[in-house]
């Protein structure tokens, strides 16, 4: 829809970027628990489906679905407060990026 709207206005396609709050867990179960805890605590007033959380395979699938919708890039924001968890998630995000390359 975004690219069609730009085309209808005579604009160049540009890069379609979407921002998502993300956590890449060591396992799907761990990521689901962290995501649930964030939502239960009222994380930014977001609904659960606004977050992308899962293991490497799950987040890779979610990002691939965004690409299929026409997004070129995903701008990520960590939603975990624990610095060590945030860093571990970013390290696993590197694996997601490699799988999508």
C-alpha positions as CSV (number, residue, x, y, z in Angstrom):
1,X,0.0,0.0,0.0
2,X,2.8,2.4,0.9
3,X,4.7,1.9,-2.4
4,X,1.4,2.2,-4.4
5,X,0.5,5.4,-2.6
6,X,4.0,6.9,-3.5
7,X,3.6,5.8,-7.1
8,X,0.2,7.3,-7.3
9,X,1.7,10.6,-6.2
10,X,4.5,10.4,-8.8
11,X,7.1,9.8,-6.1
12,X,10.1,7.5,-6.3
13,X,9.7,4.3,-4.3
14,X,12.4,5.1,-1.7
15,X,13.1,2.7,1.1
16,X,10.2,1.4,3.1
17,X,11.3,1.2,6.7
18,X,9.1,-0.1,9.6
19,X,10.0,0.2,13.3
20,X,9.4,-2.7,15.6
21,X,10.1,-3.3,19.3
22,X,12.0,-6.6,19.3
23,X,13.4,-9.2,21.6
24,X,15.3,-12.2,20.2
25,X,15.4,-14.9,22.9
26,X,17.6,-17.9,23.4
27,X,14.4,-20.0,22.9
28,X,10.9,-19.3,21.8
29,X,9.5,-20.1,25.3
30,X,11.9,-17.6,26.9
31,X,11.1,-14.9,24.4
32,X,7.3,-15.5,24.8
33,X,7.7,-15.2,28.6
34,X,9.7,-11.9,28.3
35,X,7.2,-10.5,25.8
36,X,4.2,-11.5,28.0
37,X,5.9,-9.9,31.0
38,X,6.4,-6.6,29.1
39,X,2.8,-6.5,27.9
40,X,1.5,-7.4,31.3
41,X,3.5,-4.6,32.8
42,X,1.9,-2.2,30.3
43,X,4.8,-1.7,28.0
44,X,4.2,1.6,26.3
45,X,0.5,0.7,26.1
46,X,1.2,-1.7,23.2
47,X,-0.8,-4.8,22.4
48,X,1.1,-8.0,22.3
49,X,1.0,-8.3,18.5
50,X,2.9,-5.0,18.3
51,X,6.0,-6.6,19.6
52,X,8.3,-9.0,17.7
53,X,9.6,-11.6,20.1
54,X,10.8,-15.1,19.5
55,X,13.8,-17.2,19.0
56,X,16.1,-16.6,16.0
57,X,13.9,-18.7,13.7
58,X,10.7,-16.9,14.9
59,X,12.0,-13.4,14.5
60,X,13.5,-14.4,11.1
61,X,10.1,-15.5,10.0
62,X,8.4,-12.3,11.3
63,X,11.0,-10.1,9.5
64,X,10.6,-12.2,6.3
65,X,6.8,-11.5,6.5
66,X,7.5,-7.8,6.7
67,X,9.7,-8.0,3.7
68,X,7.0,-9.8,1.8
69,X,4.7,-6.9,2.6
70,X,7.1,-4.6,0.9
71,X,9.3,-3.3,3.7
72,X,13.0,-3.0,2.9
73,X,14.3,-2.5,6.4
74,X,13.2,-3.1,10.0
75,X,14.4,-0.4,12.5
76,X,14.6,-2.3,15.8
77,X,14.2,-1.1,19.3
78,X,14.9,-3.3,22.3
79,X,12.1,-3.5,24.8
80,X,13.9,-5.4,27.5
81,X,15.3,-3.4,30.5
82,X,18.0,-5.7,31.5
83,X,21.2,-4.7,29.7
84,X,22.6,-8.2,29.5
85,X,19.4,-9.5,28.0
86,X,19.3,-6.5,25.5
87,X,22.9,-7.3,24.4
88,X,22.2,-11.0,24.1
89,X,19.1,-10.2,22.0
90,X,21.2,-7.9,19.7
91,X,23.8,-10.6,19.3
92,X,21.0,-13.1,18.2
93,X,19.6,-10.3,16.0
94,X,22.9,-10.6,14.0
95,X,22.0,-14.3,13.3
96,X,18.6,-13.1,12.1
97,X,20.2,-10.6,9.8
98,X,22.6,-13.3,8.4
99,X,19.7,-15.7,7.7
100,X,17.8,-13.0,5.8
101,X,20.8,-11.9,3.7
